[in-house]
Amino acid sequence: MSYLETTEDVYKQAALSPDVGLCCTTTPIWAFPQLSIPKKMLEMNYGCGSTVHPRDLVNDPTILYVGVGGGMELLQFAYFSRQKAGVIGIDVVDEMLAACATNFEAAEAENAWFSRDFVSLRKGSALALPIQDESIDVAAQNCLFNIFKLDDLQQALREMYRVLKPHGRLVLSDPICEQAMPEALQNDERLRALCLSGALPLWEYINMLTNVGFGTIEIRAKRPYRILDSASYKTTENIYIESVEVCAIKDPIPADGPCVFTGKTAIYFGQDEYFDDNKGHLLLPNQPLAVCDKTAKALSTLNRSDIFVSPSTFFYDGGGCC
């Protein structure tokens, strides 16, 4: 049995019998006015964070969500879309699609605004999406891509890039790990299916996104997630896993490389009316400006005593320099 077949079997069972402990989201469940999430959807929330960000969901976007789970994030996306087939859910597991469809019946009963035809459920693989080129405004996946081995992960990212419109957004939530993952754990197909042993270092993940062609990367959150301890797993040291929420934007890559926002901020506190770096960045006195890592590095090399550049907070929520 291949690791992908093992993964399908794990989520087939998770669809037939909800596994509340399968994943542990690090982001509080969004609460919106007049949005009621059925209990079974909550029990089948097999993600490690959230991919629903209201500022992504303006101007009636067409939304793609890969790996439907119990349908919770599909319902949240539909809350903003509210148009027929405005949200498309893709999954390779028949049982998960069926469970999700049943959960939408409950959601329709609990939410006067919701209609099941707001969401189009389709069978398909993340490695070959049944979606037209450049037809999606916002694509998302939660705790799925870390399951893939590197070649398959690259293909899944290429597929997301293909279906997004220019300047479209890919929103991801996945575990990451800065330690070297022991080979025995990497090759454990069930651990990989459980979103644990496929975790990559953050910068390796970012580089895979930019190598596909995404020109702007936003690190929106990074939080503690799990410990793979040496008493329970085949490792000589405890492995610390975090969860990360990332938005990759299908912007052209600038000549000097992609813009990666890791939560750095520049503050000018000099005596002049403003500071202009002549590269498109205007710093007003004591007005914090979120800057990408390229700009942060360039400002730091000026060796000015009146410009402060913060370390990465790994929390970026827009409004930056680029």
N, C-alpha and C positions, 0 to 999 in steps of 0.2 A: 504494500500500500504506500503510495506517495504521500509526502507531507500535505499536499493540497487535498487529497482524499481523506486523510486523517482530520484535517480542518473541517471539511464538509460534514464528516460524521459527528464531530464535536458539536457543531451548530445545528445539525439535524436533531440531536438529542436535546439541545438547549431550546429548540423550538417546540418540541413535543412536551417537554417538562421544564418550565422555566427554572434556571439556575441562578438564584439571586446573588450568589457569591462569585459568579464567573468573572466579573469585572467589578471594579470599584471606582466610580467616577470621582474625580478630584474637584469637580466644579459643581456648585449647587444647581439644582434643577431650576431652569428659568420659570418664573411665575409671571404670567401675563393676565391682564383683565379678561374675564370670561373664557379662560383656557382651563379646561379640566382634563387631566391626563389619567386615563383609566389605570387601575391598579396593576393589571397584567402588563401594560406597557412599561410601567415603572419597574416591575420585577424582571422584565426582559431588556433592561437598559444595559447592553453589553458594550459600553464605551468607557473610556478612561478620562474624558473631559467633556467639552461641549464644542460643537461646530456651528452653533446658532448665535450669530452676532447681528443684532438689528441694523447696524450701520451698513452691513453688506446687502441688506434686503430691501433696498429702495427701488423705485421705478419699475415695479412689477417684473422682477427677474424670473427667468426660467431656471429652476434649481434641480440639480442632480445629486442624489445621495446613494452611495454605493455601500452595500452591506446593511440591509434594512433593519436588522434586529427586530424588536417588537413594534417598531414604528413610531417611537416617541419623538425622535428628532424630525421625522417626516411630518408629524402632526404639528410640531413647533414651526417648521418651515411653512407649512400650509397656512398657519395663523397669519403670516405676513403676505402670502401669495394670494390666496382666496380666489383662484381662477382654475378653470378646468384644466387638468393635466399640467398645472403650473409647477408641480413637484413630481419628479420621476425617481422611483426607488428601484434599484437594481440589486438582485441577489442570485447566487448560483444554486441555493438550497431551496428546493420546492417546499419543504415543510416550513421554512422560515417565511417564505412568501405567503403561504396559507395562513400561518399564525398571525402575520401582520395584517392581512386582509380581515381576519376575524376581529382583531383588536380595533380596526377602523370602524366596524359596526358599533362597538361599544363607545368609541369616541364620538360617533355621529349622534348617539343617543344622549351623550352627556354635554355636547356642545352645539347650541342652536346655530352657530355660524358655520359649522363644518359640514362639508359634503364629501362623501367618499370619492367622488370624481375629481376632487382637487388633487388627488395623488394617483399617478399611473404606476402600477407595480409591474415590473418586467423581469423575466428570467434572463440572466446574462452574467458573464465573467468580467471582473475588473481588468483582466488581461486582454479582453476584446469587447469593449463596450458596444452594445447595440444602439449607438447614438450617432447622429450625423456630426460631421466636422463643424466646429465653430457655431454650435447651436445652443450652448449653455452659458448662462451668466455667472452662476455660482455652483461649484461642485464641492462635495464634501465627503469625507469618510472619517469614521471614528473607531480607532483601535482595530483596524483591519490590515493596513499596509505593513505594519511591523511583523505580521505573520509571514510575509513573503521573503524568500531568499533574494539575494541582491539582483540577480538577472530578472526575476519576476517583478521585483519592486520597481526596477527601472522601466519595465514594460508598462506597469500599472500607472506610473507617473506620466509616461509618454501618452498613454490613452487619455488621461485627464487633460493634459495639455492640448491634445488634438481636438477634443470636443468643446473646449472653452472658446468663447468669443475673444477677440482682442480686448485686453484689459479685464478679462474675466478673472474670477477669484477661485482658487482651490483652497478650501479650509480643511485642515487636518488636525486630528488629535491622536497622539500615539505615545507609547512608552519610549523613553530613551535611556541610555546607560553609558556613562563615561568610562567605566571599567571595561577591561577586556572580558567579553563573555566566554567562559570556558567552552571548548569545542564540544564536550559531551552534552552541555546544555543546548548549544546551538543545534545539535543534531537530534535532540529529543523532540520528536514530531508533536507529541501532545503538549509539551511546554510551549512550543512555538505556537500551536493552535490556541493556547490559552493567553496569548499576547504577552509572553514573558521573555522567552529566550531569544527572540528576534530583535530585541531593542538595540538600536545603533547609537553611537555618540551623536550629539546634536549637530556638530559641524559636518559630520559625514552625511547626515540627513539633508542639511541645507545644501551641501555641494551637489547631492543627487538632484535636488530641485532645480538648481541653477544650471546644471549640466543639461537638463531637459530643455531649458530655454526660459524659465521664469526669471524676469528681470528685477522684481521687487519681492522681498521676503520680510514678513512681519512675525516676530516672535511675540505672541500675545500673552502667554502665561507659561510658567514652568513650576511644577509643584512636586513634592515627594509623592511616591506612589507605592512601591513594594520593596521588600527585602527578600532575596533568595539566600537563605541562611545555610551555612555549611553543615548544619545538623540534618537538614531536610533535603538538600539538593547536592548534586555531584560538583561541589566547588570547595576549594581549600580556604576561601575567604568569603565573607558576606558580600553579596552583590547588591548594590543600591540602585534602584530603578526610579526614575522620575517620569512624570507625564508632561507633555508639552502640547500647546496649542499654537499652530502655525497657520498663517495665510500666505499663500504664494500667488502673486499677481502676474498675469500674462502680459506684462509690459516688455517692450524691447530692452535688451541688455545694453546699458550705456557702454561707450568705448572704454571707460576705465573700470568696467566690471559691474556686477549686480549691486543693487542697493539692499543691504541687509540691516534691518532694524532689530537690535537686541535690547532696546530700552535705554540707550544712552541719551543724555541731555547736555546741551551746551548752555552756559549762562555767561553773558558779557556784563561786567560790572565796572567798566571804565568810565572816563569822564566825557567822552564824546557822545554825540547824539545817537550814534549807532556804530556797529562794526560791520563792514562789508568784506567778505573774503574774495569777492570778484569771481565767485563760482556759483552765484545764485543763492547764497545764504546770507541773510541780513539779520544780525543779532541786535536787538534793542536792549537797552540797559535793564538788567534784572528781570528780563522776560525769558523764562526757560524755553528752549527750542529743542524738541526731539530731533535727533540727528541719526543718520545711518552710520554704520561703523566706518565706512570710508571717510565721511565728513569728520567724524570724531577723531580719526587718526590724523587727518590733515590739519585740523585745528590744534591738536596736541603738539604737532611738530613745529608750530609757530613760536613756541616757547614764550608766549605772552603771559604776563603776570595778572592780566585783567580778564582772562577767559578761563572758566572752569568747565571741564568735561567730565561728566560722571561715569562711573563704571557701568557695565551692563546690569540692568535690573531684570532682564528677560520678561519684561512686561511693556508692551507697546500698543497703544490704542489709537493710533492715527495722529494726524496733525503735524507730521514731521517735515523734514527739510526738502524732500525730493518729490 
